[in-house]
Amino acid sequence: MATTVDPTSASTTDPSTGIGGTVYEYLWTWKKRQLQITYEIMGEGKPILLLPALSTVSTRAEMRGIAELLAPQFQVIAVDWPGFGTSERPPFNYEPSVYYSFLADFVRDTFTEPIVVIAAGHAAGYVMHLAQHKPPMWSWVVLVAPTWRGPLPTAMGENRWFYKILKQLVCLPVLGQFLYFLNTLAPFLTSMYRRHVYSNPNAVTPSLIQQKQRISRQPGARFAPAAFVTGTLDTVKARPQFIDLFQPLPVPVLVVIGEQTPPKSRMEMEVLVSFSGVQKCRLPGSLGLHEEHPAALADAILPFLKKFLSR
């Protein structure tokens, strides 16, 4: 069972953690444990759900730019995934079933009709699995730089046994905290953002990295990111399974690809748009184009939004 409670704040939020709207807590229960999930609402009108990418520094704040551009015409709702952002981060065994259940419950409890969802990165698999629900949860889906395979499997291949051991090590009390600390040092985060997330290295400023580092070092922060990095949160294990989620398309889908996306991830996105019936759009940017280039993203999707939401 899930319930909503009164706003935790009626003022704008810290730009490093939120989108600048009114903050709410969503109380969600998983295996008899209740979690506090943070979400924000900005604007009025037809609702649009914003789902950030899963990463070590995942936060709804990365959707701030696109939220500010859409809020004058729509009501935007941005949520932090369980174990990420400012949502509660208990030492769960984080796996896909956690996120399938959370997203389904949150949508059912928050909305009364099918909605538009704009999802970044690894959120794509969860959105497309739930697109099969009847009655439908989504009226239209926008996937920004969609991925299906975690960072380590993408970089090093399908050594799942090794990644499972590594995840278990990171979850240990002392050694795990140390290993995770190394993964959140400013030089490592800077390198990650310049190589994979932003297309303009000059945009990766010390203040940006400090914001990301604060997000990554909250109590309990290592458990869910360790699952993501090692591929434990992958909704599929092979490319054909990912493409199957789009055939046939249960709802209209737009896939947005960054022109500077790293080669391996870019190839997977191009294969997806080539072998499915999705609409496609290419914009400047990389895996974090929704955060780095929100104006270009808004310009690309607003015509479609007005079309679908005017029905």
N, C-alpha and C positions, 0 to 999 in steps of 0.2 A: 504494500500500500504506500502511496505517496501523497503528501499534502503540501500546500503552499502556505507560507506565513506572511505576515506584514513585512513591508520593506525594511531592510536593515539600515537604510540611509535614504533620505530624500534629497540628497545633494549629489553633485557630480563626484566621480571617483578619481583616485590617483591615476594619472594617465598611463602609468606603468602596469596597472593591473586591470583597468576597466575601460569602457567606451565613453564614459561621461554621462551615463543615464542614471535612472533610479535603480538601486540595488535591491534584490530580493534573495531570500533563501528558499530553496526547494528541499524539503525533507524527503529523502528517498531511502527505502529499505532494501538491502541486499543480504540474503541469507541471515535474516533476523538481526542485522546490524544497520542502524539508521545513520545515514550520512547527510551532512549539510552540503548542498550543492549551490553554488553562487551563480546567479544570472542577473542580467540587466535589461531594462526596457527603455527605449528612447523613441520619441515621436508618437504620432497617432495615425490611424488608418489601417489598411490591410496589413496583416502581420507577415514578417519575413524573419525566419530563423537563421542566425549566423553561427556556424560551427567552426571553431579554430582548428588548425592542423594539430595533430599529435606530435609532440617533440619534447625534449628535455625542458624547453622554455615555453611550452604551450600555455597560452592565456587568451582570454577573450579580448584583451587589449589589442591584440594584433588585428582585430576586426574594427578598430576604432575609426580609421579613415573611411572605410566603406559605410560604416554605420552613420557617421556624420553626414555623408552625402545622400544617403537614402532616407534619413529620418524626416526631412522636410515634407516628404510625400507619403511615407509609410511608417508603420510601427515596426521597429527592429528589436529583436530579442537576441542577445548574445549570451551564451552559457559556457561556463568552464566545465570540462569533462571531469568525472570522478577521478581523483588522484592527480589532477593538474590544476594550474592556475591558483585561484584562491578557494577552490572547493576543498573539502576535507580530503586528507591523504592517508588513510589508514593502511597498515601493512597487509593488504589483501593479496591474494593470488590473482593478479590482474590478467584477464584473458578476454577474448572477444565476447563471451556470454555476458560479462559485466556491462559492456557498452551497448550491446543489442538491447538488453533489458532496460538499461537506463534511458536510452534515447526513445524507445517505444513508450515507456511510462511518462517521461517528461512531455512528449508531444500530446499524448492522450489527456494528460491532466491540465495542460496549459492552453490548448487550442480546441475549438469547437468545429473546425472545418479543415479540409486539406489546405496546406500552406506552401509557400515558396521556401525552399531551403538553399542557402548558399554555404557550401562546405569546402574546406581547404584540405589539401593533402590527404592523409590517411583516413579522414572522416568519410571519404568517398565510398569505401566498401560497406560501412555501416549504413549509410544513407541508401545505397542501392539494394542492400538486403531488405531493408524495411520498405522499400518502394513496392515490394511484392504484396504487402499487406492489403487486405480487403476488409472494410472500405479503405481506400488509399489514404496515406498520411500526407503525401505531397501533391501539390498541383503543378509544380514545376521545380526542376532540380538544376542548380548551377554548381558544377564541380571545378574548383580552381586548382590547377596543378595536381590532379588526382594521382595518388600513389597506392600501391597494394602491397609493397614489400618493404620491410623495415630497413634502417640504414646499414646494419652489419650484413644481412643477407645480400643486400644490393652491392655492397663494396667487396665482400669476401666470398660470396657463394653460399650454397645451401648446406652449411655445416651446422645443422640444427642441434646436434648433440652438444657441440662446443658452446653454442649460444645459451643453451639451457643451463650449463654449468656456470657460465659467466653471470647469468641473471641470478643464480642462487648465491654466488659470491657477493654480488653487489647488495643483496638483501641481508647479508650478515651484519651483526651489530657494529663491529669495529673496522674490520677489513673492508666491508662493503661501504661504510661511510667514507673511508679514505679513498677508495677507488672512485666513488661518485664525486668526491671533492675535486679530484684531479680532472674529471670530465667537465667541471663547471668553472675552471680557472679562466680568467679573462683572455689569455692568449688562445686557449682552445676554442672558446665561444666566438672570438673574433675570426679565427680561421674558418670555422664552420659557416658563419654568416657570409664571409667573403667568397667562399668556394661554392656554397650550395644554395644559400637562402636569398641574398640580395644580388642584383646584377651590377650595381654601382658600388664598388668597394669604398668610395669616399663617404657613402651614406652610413657605413658601419662605424659610428662614432663611439668614443669612450662612454658617453652618457647612455647611448643605446645599450651597450654591453653591460653597463652597471645595472640598468633596468632588468635586462634578461637574467643577470646573475642573481638579483634579488628574488626573482620568481623561482629560480632553480634551487634556491637554498632555504626554502621554507621547511618547517618540521615535517618529516615523512616524505620529503620531495623525491626520494630516489626510487621508490617502489614502482610506480606506474611508468616513469621514463625508462627504467631498466627493462620493463616488459616491452615497451615500444622499440627501443634500440635493438634488442635481440630478436625482433620479429615475432614475439609472442602474441602481439596484438594484430598480426596480419589476419585478415578475414579469409584469405585464400592462400594457397601454397604454390600456385602456378598461374601463369598468364592466361591460359584458356579458361580457367575458372573465373577469373576477373572479367573477361570479355563476356562470358555467359551471363553475368549479372545484367548485361545491357541488351540481351537478345531473348525475346523481343522487348522493346522498351515499354515498361509499364506506364511511364509518364514521359512528357518531353524533357530532354536533358541537354544542357549546354556544357561543353567541356572547354575550359580556358587553359591554354598552354603558354607558358613563358618562353620567349624566344631565346633566352640565355640559360634555360634549364640544363643542368648537367646531362651529358650524353646518354647515360644509361636510363635515367628517369625520363628524359625526353623521348627516347625510343619507345618506351612502354606507352607513353601517352599518344604518340603518333600511331602506334599499332592499334590502340583502342579506337581512335577516331576513324581509322581506315576500315575496321572490321565490325563496326556497329553503326546503328542509325542515329547517333548523336549529332547534334549541331556542334560546330567547332568554331573557335575564335583564338587567334594568336595575338599576344600582346607583349610589350617589353617586360622583362623581368625573369625571375627564376622561380624557385620553389616557394618563395615568400612574396610573390607579386601582389597578392591581396593586401599585404602590409606596406610594401614599398611603392606600389603604383595604384592606390585606390581610385584616383580620378579616372585613369584609363579604364579600369575595371567597371566603374560606374557608368561611364560613357558607353561601354560595350553592352551592358546588360539592361540599362534603363528602358530601351525600346521594347525589349522582350518582357520586362516586368510590367510595363503599362499594358501590353497586349494581354498577358495572362490574368492580371488582376482586374482588368476592366470587364471580365466576363460576368 
